[in-house]
Amino acid sequence: MWQWIDKISSPADLKALPLEKLPEIAAEYRAFLIESVAKTGGHLGASLGALELNIALHYVLDSPADKICWDVGHQAYVHKMITGRRERMHSLRQHGGLSGFPSPFENPHDPFIVGHAGTAISQALGLAVARDLKGAQEKVVAVVGDGALTAGLAYEALNNAGHMKRDMLIVLNDNEMSISKNVGGISKYLNKVITNPLYNRVRAEAEKQLDKFPRLRRFAASGLEGLKHLLVPGIIFEELGFRYFGPVDGHDVIGLVHTLRKVLALHETSLLHIITQKGKGCLFAEQDSERGHGVTPFDVKTGEKIKSPKEVARARFEGISYTKAFVKALMKIAREDSRVVAITAAMPSGTGLVEFQKEFPERFFDVGIAEQHAVSFAGALSKGGVKPVCAIYSTFLQRAHDSLVHDVALQRQPLILALDRAGLVGADGATHNGVFDISYLGHIPHAVIAAPVCEGDMEQMLRLGMEYPHIFAMRFPRGNISRIYDEMPARPFAIGEGEILREGRDGTLLAIGAMVESALQAHEILRRHGIEIRVVNMRFARPLDGRLILDSLAQSRFLFTLEEHVLTGGFGSRVLEFLEGSGISDVQVERFALPDEFIEHGTREILLDHFGLSSEAIARRVSERLGHETPASVSAS
């Protein structure tokens, strides 16, 4: 079917093809990429934008001996194809299939797992220093999306790399977008470089004339460099110690090959600045970069989302998303209190805060990919009498742990954390699963950890957080709120107060967050088999509702804890600690939780069942523990 890419199963195959055919090869990869991601979903826009760069790098380098460090892996789908994985692209982000990010456990051409931004320069510098210590010769390249330069780690690495002067290349893929519109000084600086017509016109004309006199080029180099200092504001990279080249057209694949060869031959600490268009070649991804960033299966002609029959059926039992419920409640409270502000770290769309930004532009702050700064900044806002709410994905808040401890908790400052994507997130896999937050927040003095299950919970918890004098974290999953809660009347509650949802004398399911729905479904399965089990929505992993736990023990000595979190340091661990602290030992406790390991990609339903957290699996284990015989075929149907 494909004239060129069918011949490529390794970088060596690509390098064997004529240079002048690279544009045709790029066109085939672009068409294949769009068709492939239309079936599986994935990070389309970034990979389309970096497509020619992927090809040029492999045409020039000798991977895996030479190292390409991606920041982040959104850009690397064509890299996966060139390195022998094109035939498996149909399994991208599917359970047991290709990861949506590079991974050395998947392929030797991937030096690192990269699902979080800001890491590539540090990693490339580490590889370059290790190479020099061994006396080796391989090339090391970091591919950095411009959005990553809002991350503090990237600045730290730039500073260190410029000082150490190792032979390495940073390719700055500049498309003015990471996921949402980039913010901050570096973005404004790059735009000035791109749009400075005088510099670009004079530089291009000078180089055109010097091409006629090759021997004069090296004598003119210093003049051209001086010209940059006169005409381009800042020259931040050269001041940091890099040889700066560019900006150049990132979609001219042949030009990129020539440029990469020349720059790499210098054996210097270099930065090549390329200009690309995110979503290049896919109309809807070009027109709407946010929509084209992470896509679900879509119609290639229209770009419209294609829903599976299972998604259509499930939608009948779902309300609004947890993210929308959070923003809806936050905006309601913000209208009542002008001190309420919202902060996000480069994810205004992902955290739902775009609507908040529209209504309260002066009270919305997108700090870039800088979670540590977001939290320290929020702590100071609290000190100044403001009520900040930080909306950050659970997996990304990990980067701000020291700021939470030192700049908020230790300072006795209040802060509300809205931890979106808590629990399993599906196709993004191990880098994005929010399964550690109860552990990493649970030891911080006075921190509250709440888990809303419905809109009423969400608003009530936000209101409680507004009055709480310390860290108040709300963790909620990706996905929609179940209609199962519509029939339950909303009741006010205090911090640390749970609620009995179903009664039963044979044992108690103590559930938190997304697992409350599974507990209710397991209750119905068990009831049909003559087992009466109590279901408690604990609401809070910290503080626990000790009164409800003790009341449940008065009914039965069997407790089952349910959470979408790892075992260690999670909700179940806190229940065990409570029992120990209360001097209670004659009780049977079984914890339903995720294993203490990094969990790869797959749908939430597949993973829950695999790890024994589906309602059917819960019912089977509870039945066995209680000594009842339940058919192995037990199901919710």
C-alpha positions as CSV (number, residue, x, y, z in Angstrom):
1,M,0.0,0.0,0.0
2,W,2.8,2.4,0.9
3,Q,5.6,3.0,-1.6
4,W,8.2,4.1,1.0
5,I,7.3,3.4,4.6
6,D,6.6,-0.2,4.0
7,K,10.4,-0.5,3.3
8,I,11.3,1.1,6.7
9,S,11.4,-1.1,9.8
10,S,14.5,0.5,11.3
11,P,16.5,3.7,11.2
12,A,19.0,1.9,8.9
13,D,16.3,1.3,6.4
14,L,15.4,5.0,6.4
15,K,19.0,6.0,6.0
16,A,19.4,3.8,2.9
17,L,16.7,5.7,1.0
18,P,17.6,8.8,-1.1
19,L,17.6,12.1,0.6
20,E,15.5,13.7,-2.0
21,K,12.7,11.2,-1.3
22,L,12.3,12.3,2.3
23,P,9.4,14.7,1.6
24,E,7.5,11.8,0.0
25,I,8.3,9.6,3.0
26,A,7.1,12.4,5.3
27,A,3.8,12.6,3.4
28,E,3.3,8.9,3.8
29,Y,4.0,8.9,7.5
30,R,1.6,11.8,7.9
31,A,-1.2,10.0,6.2
32,F,-0.5,6.8,8.1
33,L,-0.3,8.7,11.4
34,I,-3.7,10.4,10.9
35,E,-5.4,7.1,9.9
36,S,-3.8,5.2,12.7
37,V,-4.6,7.7,15.5
38,A,-8.1,8.1,14.1
39,K,-8.7,4.4,15.1
40,T,-6.9,4.3,18.5
41,G,-6.9,7.9,19.7
42,G,-3.7,9.5,21.0
43,H,-1.6,12.6,21.0
44,L,-2.1,13.6,17.4
45,G,-1.2,17.3,17.1
46,A,2.3,17.2,18.6
47,S,3.4,14.1,16.6
48,L,2.2,15.7,13.4
49,G,4.1,18.9,14.2
50,A,7.4,17.1,14.9
51,L,7.0,14.6,12.1
52,E,9.7,15.9,9.8
53,L,12.0,16.3,12.8
54,N,11.5,12.7,13.7
55,I,12.6,11.6,10.2
56,A,15.5,14.0,10.0
57,L,17.0,12.9,13.3
58,H,16.9,9.3,12.4
59,Y,18.3,10.1,8.9
60,V,21.3,11.8,10.5
61,L,21.8,9.9,13.8
62,D,22.7,6.3,14.4
63,S,20.1,5.2,17.0
64,P,20.1,3.5,19.4
65,A,23.9,4.1,19.8
66,D,23.1,7.8,19.5
67,K,20.5,8.9,22.0
68,I,17.4,10.9,21.4
69,C,15.8,12.2,24.6
70,W,12.1,13.2,24.1
71,D,10.4,15.9,26.1
72,V,7.6,14.8,26.2
73,G,6.7,11.6,24.3
74,H,3.8,13.3,22.6
75,Q,6.1,14.2,19.8
76,A,7.5,10.7,19.2
77,Y,4.9,8.6,17.3
78,V,6.8,8.7,14.0
79,H,10.0,7.8,16.0
80,K,8.1,4.7,17.1
81,M,7.2,3.8,13.5
82,I,10.8,4.3,12.2
83,T,12.2,2.1,15.0
84,G,10.2,-0.9,14.1
85,R,6.8,-0.4,15.7
86,R,4.6,0.8,12.8
87,E,2.9,-2.6,12.5
88,R,1.8,-2.3,16.1
89,M,0.4,1.2,16.0
90,H,-3.1,-0.3,15.9
91,S,-2.5,-1.3,19.5
92,L,-1.4,2.2,20.6
93,R,-2.5,3.0,24.2
94,Q,-4.5,-0.3,24.2
95,H,-4.2,-2.8,27.0
96,G,-1.1,-4.9,26.3
97,G,-0.2,-2.7,23.3
98,L,2.2,0.1,22.5
99,S,2.5,2.8,25.1
100,G,1.5,6.3,24.2
101,F,5.0,7.5,25.4
102,P,8.5,6.3,24.8
103,S,9.7,3.5,27.0
104,P,13.0,1.6,27.1
105,F,11.0,-1.5,28.3
106,E,9.2,-1.4,24.9
107,N,12.1,-0.6,22.6
108,P,15.9,0.0,22.9
109,H,15.6,3.2,20.8
110,D,13.8,4.9,23.7
111,P,16.3,5.9,26.4
112,F,13.7,6.9,29.0
113,I,10.0,6.8,29.9
114,V,8.7,10.3,29.3
115,G,5.2,11.3,30.1
116,H,5.9,14.4,32.2
117,A,7.4,17.5,30.6
118,G,10.7,19.2,31.5
119,T,13.0,16.2,31.8
120,A,14.8,15.9,28.5
121,I,17.6,18.4,29.0
122,S,18.6,17.0,32.4
123,Q,18.5,13.5,30.9
124,A,20.5,14.4,27.8
125,L,23.1,16.1,29.9
126,G,23.4,13.0,32.2
127,L,23.9,10.8,29.1
128,A,26.5,13.2,27.7
129,V,28.5,13.3,30.9
130,A,28.3,9.5,31.2
131,R,29.5,9.1,27.6
132,D,32.5,11.4,28.3
133,L,33.4,9.6,31.5
134,K,33.5,6.3,29.5
135,G,35.5,7.9,26.6
136,A,32.7,7.1,24.1
137,Q,31.6,9.0,21.0
138,E,27.8,8.8,20.6
139,K,25.7,11.8,19.9
140,V,23.1,13.0,22.4
141,V,20.1,15.0,21.4
142,A,17.2,16.4,23.5
143,V,14.0,17.2,21.7
144,V,12.2,19.9,23.7
145,G,8.7,21.2,23.0
146,D,8.5,24.9,23.6
147,G,5.9,24.4,26.4
148,A,8.5,22.4,28.4
149,L,10.5,25.7,28.8
150,T,7.9,26.8,31.3
151,A,9.1,24.0,33.6
152,G,11.5,25.0,36.3
153,L,13.5,21.7,35.8
154,A,14.2,22.7,32.2
155,Y,15.7,26.0,33.3
156,E,17.9,24.3,35.9
157,A,19.1,21.9,33.3
158,L,19.8,24.7,30.7
159,N,21.9,26.6,33.3
160,N,23.9,23.5,34.2
161,A,24.4,22.3,30.6
162,G,25.5,25.7,29.4
163,H,28.1,25.8,32.3
164,M,29.4,22.2,31.7
165,K,29.9,22.6,28.0
166,R,29.4,19.0,26.9
167,D,28.9,17.9,23.3
168,M,25.1,17.8,23.1
169,L,22.3,19.3,21.0
170,I,18.9,20.6,22.2
171,V,16.3,20.9,19.4
172,L,13.7,23.4,20.5
173,N,10.5,22.5,18.7
174,D,8.7,25.8,18.8
175,N,5.0,25.7,17.8
176,E,3.8,28.3,20.4
177,M,1.7,25.6,22.0
178,S,2.2,22.8,24.6
179,I,-1.4,21.7,25.2
180,S,-2.9,25.1,25.9
181,K,-1.5,28.4,24.8
182,N,1.9,28.9,26.3
183,V,2.4,31.5,29.0
184,G,5.4,33.4,30.4
185,G,8.5,35.2,29.4
186,I,10.1,32.5,27.4
187,S,7.1,32.2,25.1
188,K,7.1,35.9,24.5
189,Y,10.8,35.8,23.8
190,L,10.5,33.0,21.2
191,N,7.7,34.9,19.5
192,K,9.9,38.0,19.2
193,V,12.6,35.9,17.6
194,I,10.2,34.3,15.1
195,T,8.5,37.6,14.1
196,N,11.5,39.9,14.0
197,P,11.4,40.7,10.2
198,L,14.6,42.8,10.2
199,Y,16.8,40.1,11.8
200,N,15.4,37.3,9.6
201,R,15.6,39.4,6.4
202,V,19.2,40.6,7.0
203,R,20.4,37.2,8.2
204,A,18.9,35.4,5.2
205,E,20.3,37.9,2.7
206,A,23.8,37.8,4.4
207,E,23.9,34.0,4.3
208,K,22.7,34.0,0.7
209,Q,25.6,36.2,-0.3
210,L,28.1,34.3,1.7
211,D,27.1,31.1,0.0
212,K,28.8,32.5,-3.1
213,F,32.1,32.8,-1.1
214,P,32.5,29.6,1.1
215,R,36.0,30.7,2.3
216,L,34.5,33.9,3.7
217,R,31.8,32.2,5.8
218,R,34.0,31.3,8.7
219,F,35.4,34.9,8.9
220,A,31.9,36.3,8.8
221,A,30.5,34.0,11.5
222,S,31.4,36.4,14.3
223,G,29.7,39.2,12.5
224,L,26.5,37.3,12.1
225,E,26.6,36.4,15.7
226,G,27.0,40.0,16.6
227,L,24.1,40.8,14.4
228,K,21.9,38.6,16.5
229,H,22.8,40.5,19.6
230,L,21.9,43.7,18.0
231,L,18.6,42.7,16.5
232,V,17.1,39.9,18.6
233,P,16.1,40.7,22.2
234,G,17.7,38.7,24.9
235,I,19.6,35.9,23.2
236,I,18.9,34.0,26.4
237,F,20.3,30.7,25.1
238,E,23.7,32.1,24.1
239,E,24.0,34.0,27.4
240,L,23.4,30.6,29.1
241,G,26.4,29.1,27.1
242,F,24.8,27.5,24.1
243,R,25.6,28.0,20.4
244,Y,22.2,29.1,19.1
245,F,21.1,28.2,15.6
246,G,17.8,29.2,13.9
247,P,15.0,29.7,13.8
248,V,14.6,27.3,10.8
249,D,11.6,25.7,9.1
250,G,10.8,22.5,11.0
251,H,8.7,21.1,8.2
252,D,11.5,21.3,5.6
253,V,12.8,17.8,6.1
254,I,15.7,18.0,3.7
255,G,16.8,21.4,5.1
256,L,16.6,19.9,8.6
257,V,18.9,17.0,7.6
258,H,21.5,19.5,6.3
259,T,21.2,21.7,9.3
260,L,21.5,18.8,11.8
261,R,24.6,17.4,10.1
262,K,26.3,20.8,10.3
263,V,25.4,21.5,13.9
264,L,26.3,18.1,15.2
265,A,29.6,18.3,13.4
266,L,30.6,21.2,15.6
267,H,30.8,19.0,18.8
268,E,29.5,21.9,20.9
269,T,26.8,22.6,23.4
270,S,24.2,23.7,20.8
271,L,20.6,24.6,20.5
272,L,18.7,24.4,17.3
273,H,15.5,26.4,17.2
274,I,12.9,25.0,14.7
275,I,9.5,26.4,13.9
276,T,6.6,24.0,13.4
277,Q,2.9,23.9,13.2
278,K,1.1,21.7,15.7
279,G,-1.3,19.4,14.0
280,K,0.4,19.9,10.6
281,G,-1.6,18.2,7.8
282,C,-4.8,17.5,9.8
283,L,-7.2,20.4,9.3
284,F,-9.1,20.2,12.6
285,A,-5.8,19.7,14.6
286,E,-4.3,22.7,12.8
287,Q,-7.3,24.9,13.5
288,D,-7.8,23.9,17.2
289,S,-4.5,22.8,18.8
290,E,-6.2,21.9,22.1
291,R,-8.7,19.8,20.4
292,G,-6.0,18.1,18.3
293,H,-3.7,17.5,21.2
294,G,-5.1,14.3,22.8
295,V,-7.8,12.8,20.7
296,T,-10.2,9.9,21.0
297,P,-11.1,7.8,17.8
298,F,-12.4,10.2,15.1
299,D,-13.7,10.4,11.6
300,V,-10.7,11.2,9.4
301,K,-12.8,13.4,7.0
302,T,-14.7,15.4,9.6
303,G,-12.6,15.1,12.7
304,E,-15.8,14.2,14.7
305,K,-15.4,11.9,17.6
306,I,-16.5,8.3,17.1
307,K,-18.1,6.7,20.2
308,S,-18.0,3.0,20.7
309,P,-21.4,1.2,21.4
310,K,-20.1,0.6,25.0
311,E,-19.5,4.4,25.4
312,V,-23.0,5.2,24.0
313,A,-24.6,2.6,26.4
314,R,-22.6,3.9,29.4
315,A,-23.5,7.5,28.7
316,R,-27.2,6.8,29.6
317,F,-26.1,6.1,33.2
318,E,-23.7,9.1,33.6
319,G,-24.1,12.7,34.5
320,I,-21.6,15.5,34.0
321,S,-17.9,14.9,34.4
322,Y,-16.3,15.3,37.8
323,T,-14.1,18.1,36.2
324,K,-17.2,20.0,35.2
325,A,-18.8,19.5,38.5
326,F,-15.7,20.9,40.2
327,V,-15.7,24.0,38.0
328,K,-19.4,24.5,38.4
329,A,-19.1,24.5,42.1
330,L,-16.0,26.6,42.2
331,M,-17.6,29.3,40.0
332,K,-20.7,29.4,42.2
333,I,-18.5,30.0,45.2
334,A,-16.3,32.5,43.4
335,R,-19.4,34.6,42.6
336,E,-20.1,34.8,46.3
337,D,-16.6,35.5,47.4
338,S,-14.2,37.8,45.4
339,R,-11.2,36.4,47.3
340,V,-11.4,33.0,45.5
341,V,-8.9,32.5,42.8
342,A,-8.0,29.6,40.6
343,I,-4.5,28.4,39.6
344,T,-3.5,25.7,37.1
345,A,-0.1,24.5,35.7
346,A,-0.5,24.7,31.9
347,M,-3.8,22.7,32.0
348,P,-6.7,25.2,31.8
349,S,-8.7,23.0,29.5
350,G,-7.8,19.7,31.1
351,T,-8.8,20.9,34.6
352,G,-11.9,22.6,33.2
353,L,-10.9,26.1,34.3
354,V,-11.4,27.7,30.8
355,E,-14.9,28.8,31.9
356,F,-13.6,30.2,35.1
357,Q,-11.0,32.1,33.2
358,K,-13.6,33.6,30.9
359,E,-15.8,34.9,33.8
360,F,-12.9,35.8,36.2
361,P,-9.9,36.7,34.0
362,E,-8.3,38.7,36.8
363,R,-8.7,35.8,39.3
364,F,-7.3,33.1,37.1
365,F,-3.6,32.2,36.9
366,D,-1.9,29.7,34.5
367,V,1.7,29.5,35.7
368,G,2.9,27.1,32.9
369,I,4.3,23.6,33.5
370,A,5.5,24.6,36.9
371,E,3.6,22.8,39.6
372,Q,6.1,23.6,42.3
373,H,5.9,27.3,41.6
374,A,2.0,27.0,41.5
375,V,1.9,25.7,45.0
376,S,4.5,28.1,46.5
377,F,2.7,31.0,44.7
378,A,-0.6,29.8,46.1
379,G,0.8,29.6,49.6
380,A,1.9,33.3,49.3
381,L,-1.6,34.2,48.0
382,S,-3.1,32.7,51.1
383,K,-0.7,34.7,53.2
384,G,-1.9,37.8,51.4
385,G,-5.6,37.1,52.3
386,V,-6.6,35.4,49.1
387,K,-8.4,32.0,48.8
388,P,-6.4,30.0,46.2
389,V,-7.6,26.8,44.6
390,C,-4.9,24.8,42.7
391,A,-6.4,22.5,40.1
392,I,-3.6,20.0,39.1
393,Y,-3.7,16.4,37.9
394,S,-2.8,14.0,40.8
395,T,0.2,12.6,38.9
396,F,1.6,16.1,38.3
397,L,1.2,17.3,41.8
398,Q,3.9,14.8,42.8
399,R,6.4,17.4,41.5
400,A,5.3,20.0,44.0
401,H,5.7,17.9,47.2
402,D,8.4,20.0,48.8
403,S,6.4,23.2,48.2
404,L,3.4,21.6,49.8
405,V,5.4,20.7,52.9
406,H,7.7,23.7,53.2
407,D,5.8,26.6,51.6
408,V,2.2,25.8,52.6
409,A,1.9,23.3,55.5
410,L,4.9,24.4,57.5
411,Q,3.8,28.1,57.0
412,R,0.3,27.2,58.4
413,Q,-1.3,28.5,55.2
414,P,-4.7,27.3,53.9
415,L,-4.8,25.8,50.3
416,I,-7.4,23.9,48.4
417,L,-6.0,21.2,46.0
418,A,-8.3,19.9,43.3
419,L,-6.6,16.7,42.2
420,D,-8.1,15.8,38.9
421,R,-7.5,12.4,37.3
422,A,-7.1,10.6,40.6
423,G,-7.0,6.9,40.2
424,L,-6.6,5.0,36.9
425,V,-6.7,7.2,33.8
426,G,-6.8,4.6,31.0
427,A,-4.8,5.0,27.9
428,D,-2.1,7.4,29.2
429,G,-1.0,4.6,31.6
430,A,1.8,4.6,34.2
431,T,3.0,8.1,33.8
432,H,-0.5,9.6,34.4
433,N,-2.2,7.2,36.8
434,G,-3.1,9.2,39.9
435,V,-2.6,6.3,42.4
436,F,-0.2,7.7,44.9
437,D,-1.8,10.9,46.2
438,I,-3.3,9.6,49.5
439,S,0.2,8.3,50.3
440,Y,2.2,11.5,49.5
441,L,-0.3,13.8,51.1
442,G,-1.3,11.6,54.0
443,H,1.7,12.3,56.1
444,I,1.6,16.1,55.9
445,P,0.4,17.5,59.2
446,H,-3.2,18.6,59.3
447,A,-3.8,17.8,55.6
448,V,-7.4,16.8,54.7
449,I,-7.9,14.3,51.9
450,A,-11.5,14.2,50.5
451,A,-13.1,12.3,47.7
452,P,-16.4,13.5,46.3
453,V,-18.7,11.1,44.5
454,C,-21.4,13.5,43.3
455,E,-22.1,17.2,42.6
456,G,-23.4,17.7,46.1
457,D,-20.3,16.3,47.7
458,M,-18.1,18.4,45.4
459,E,-19.8,21.7,46.4
460,Q,-19.9,20.9,50.1
461,M,-16.3,19.8,50.1
462,L,-15.2,23.0,48.4
463,R,-17.1,25.1,50.9
464,L,-15.5,23.1,53.8
465,G,-12.1,23.7,52.2
466,M,-12.7,27.4,52.0
467,E,-13.0,27.6,55.8
468,Y,-10.3,25.1,56.6
469,P,-7.0,26.6,57.9
470,H,-4.6,24.0,56.3
471,I,-4.2,22.0,53.2
472,F,-7.6,20.6,51.9
473,A,-7.2,18.2,49.0
474,M,-10.1,16.8,46.9
475,R,-9.2,13.8,44.7
476,F,-11.7,12.9,41.9
477,P,-11.4,10.7,38.9
478,R,-11.4,11.2,35.2
479,G,-14.9,10.4,33.8
480,N,-18.5,11.2,34.6
481,I,-20.5,11.1,37.8
482,S,-22.8,8.0,37.9
483,R,-26.6,8.5,37.9
484,I,-26.7,6.1,40.8
485,Y,-26.3,9.0,43.1
486,D,-29.3,11.0,41.7
487,E,-31.7,9.1,43.9
488,M,-29.7,9.9,47.1
489,P,-30.7,13.1,48.9
490,A,-27.9,15.6,49.5
491,R,-27.1,16.0,53.2
492,P,-24.7,18.4,54.8
493,F,-21.6,16.9,56.4
494,A,-18.6,18.0,58.3
495,I,-14.9,17.3,57.6
496,G,-14.2,13.6,58.3
497,E,-17.9,12.6,58.2
498,G,-19.0,9.6,56.1
499,E,-22.5,8.2,55.3
500,I,-24.1,4.8,55.3
501,L,-25.6,4.2,51.9
502,R,-26.8,0.6,52.3
503,E,-27.4,-1.4,55.4
504,G,-26.3,-5.0,56.1
505,R,-25.2,-7.2,59.0
506,D,-22.8,-9.6,57.4
507,G,-20.0,-7.2,56.9
508,T,-19.1,-3.6,55.8
509,L,-17.7,-2.2,52.6
510,L,-15.8,1.0,53.6
511,A,-15.4,2.7,50.2
512,I,-13.9,6.0,49.1
513,G,-14.2,8.0,45.9
514,A,-14.8,6.2,42.6
515,M,-15.0,2.9,44.5
516,V,-18.3,3.8,46.2
517,E,-20.1,3.0,42.9
518,S,-18.4,-0.4,42.7
519,A,-19.3,-1.0,46.4
520,L,-23.0,-0.3,45.7
521,Q,-23.0,-2.6,42.7
522,A,-21.3,-5.3,44.7
523,H,-23.9,-4.9,47.4
524,E,-26.7,-5.6,44.9
525,I,-24.9,-8.7,43.6
526,L,-24.3,-10.1,47.1
527,R,-27.9,-9.3,48.1
528,R,-29.2,-11.5,45.3
529,H,-27.2,-14.3,46.8
530,G,-28.5,-13.8,50.3
531,I,-25.6,-11.7,51.7
532,E,-26.4,-8.4,53.4
533,I,-23.5,-6.1,53.3
534,R,-23.3,-2.5,54.6
535,V,-22.0,0.1,52.2
536,V,-20.3,3.3,53.6
537,N,-19.2,6.3,51.6
538,M,-16.3,7.3,53.8
539,R,-15.8,10.6,51.9
540,F,-12.5,11.3,53.6
541,A,-9.3,9.3,53.7
542,R,-8.1,11.8,56.3
543,P,-9.5,12.3,58.8
544,L,-11.4,9.0,59.0
545,D,-14.9,8.8,60.4
546,G,-14.0,6.6,63.4
547,R,-17.5,6.7,64.7
548,L,-18.8,5.0,61.6
549,I,-16.1,2.4,61.6
550,L,-16.8,1.5,65.2
551,D,-20.6,1.4,64.5
552,S,-19.9,-1.0,61.6
553,L,-17.8,-3.2,63.9
554,A,-20.8,-3.4,66.2
555,Q,-22.7,-5.0,63.3
556,S,-20.0,-7.3,62.0
557,R,-16.3,-8.0,62.6
558,F,-15.7,-8.1,58.8
559,L,-14.4,-4.9,57.2
560,F,-13.5,-4.4,53.6
561,T,-11.8,-1.3,52.4
562,L,-12.1,-0.2,48.8
563,E,-10.0,2.4,47.0
564,E,-8.6,3.2,43.6
565,H,-5.1,3.8,45.0
566,V,-2.0,1.7,45.8
567,L,-2.1,-0.4,48.9
568,T,0.9,1.3,50.7
569,G,-0.1,4.4,52.6
570,G,-3.6,4.4,51.1
571,F,-7.1,4.6,52.6
572,G,-7.0,0.9,53.8
573,S,-3.7,1.5,55.5
574,R,-5.2,4.4,57.4
575,V,-8.1,2.2,58.5
576,L,-5.6,-0.3,59.8
577,E,-3.8,2.5,61.7
578,F,-7.1,3.6,63.2
579,L,-7.9,0.1,64.4
580,E,-4.4,-0.2,65.9
581,G,-4.6,3.2,67.6
582,S,-8.0,2.2,69.0
583,G,-6.7,-1.0,70.4
584,I,-8.9,-3.2,68.2
585,S,-7.5,-6.4,67.0
586,D,-10.3,-9.0,66.9
587,V,-11.5,-7.8,63.5
588,Q,-11.2,-9.3,60.0
589,V,-10.0,-6.6,57.5
590,E,-9.4,-7.1,53.8
591,R,-8.2,-4.3,51.6
592,F,-9.2,-3.9,48.0
593,A,-6.6,-1.6,46.3
594,L,-4.2,-1.5,43.5
595,P,-0.8,-3.3,43.8
596,D,2.3,-1.4,44.7
597,E,3.6,-1.2,41.2
598,F,3.4,1.0,38.1
599,I,0.3,0.1,36.2
600,E,0.4,0.2,32.4
601,H,-2.2,1.5,30.0
602,G,-5.6,-0.1,29.4
603,T,-9.2,0.9,29.9
604,R,-10.3,1.6,33.5
605,E,-12.8,-1.3,33.3
606,I,-10.1,-3.8,32.1
607,L,-7.7,-2.7,34.8
608,L,-10.2,-2.8,37.6
609,D,-11.2,-6.3,36.7
610,H,-7.6,-7.4,36.3
611,F,-6.7,-6.2,39.8
612,G,-9.9,-7.5,41.4
613,L,-11.6,-4.1,41.8
614,S,-14.6,-4.6,39.6
615,S,-17.9,-5.0,41.3
616,E,-18.1,-8.7,40.3
617,A,-14.6,-9.4,41.6
618,I,-15.4,-7.6,44.9
619,A,-18.5,-9.6,45.3
620,R,-16.7,-12.8,44.7
621,R,-14.0,-12.1,47.2
622,V,-16.3,-10.8,49.9
623,S,-18.5,-13.9,49.5
624,E,-15.5,-16.2,49.8
625,R,-14.2,-14.3,52.9
626,L,-17.6,-14.6,54.6
627,G,-17.7,-18.3,53.9
628,H,-20.5,-18.3,51.4
629,E,-20.6,-20.2,48.1
630,T,-21.1,-17.8,45.3
631,P,-21.1,-19.0,41.6
632,A,-17.9,-18.0,39.8
633,S,-20.1,-16.6,37.1
634,V,-21.6,-14.0,39.4
635,S,-22.2,-10.7,37.6
636,A,-23.9,-7.4,37.9
637,S,-26.4,-8.4,35.3
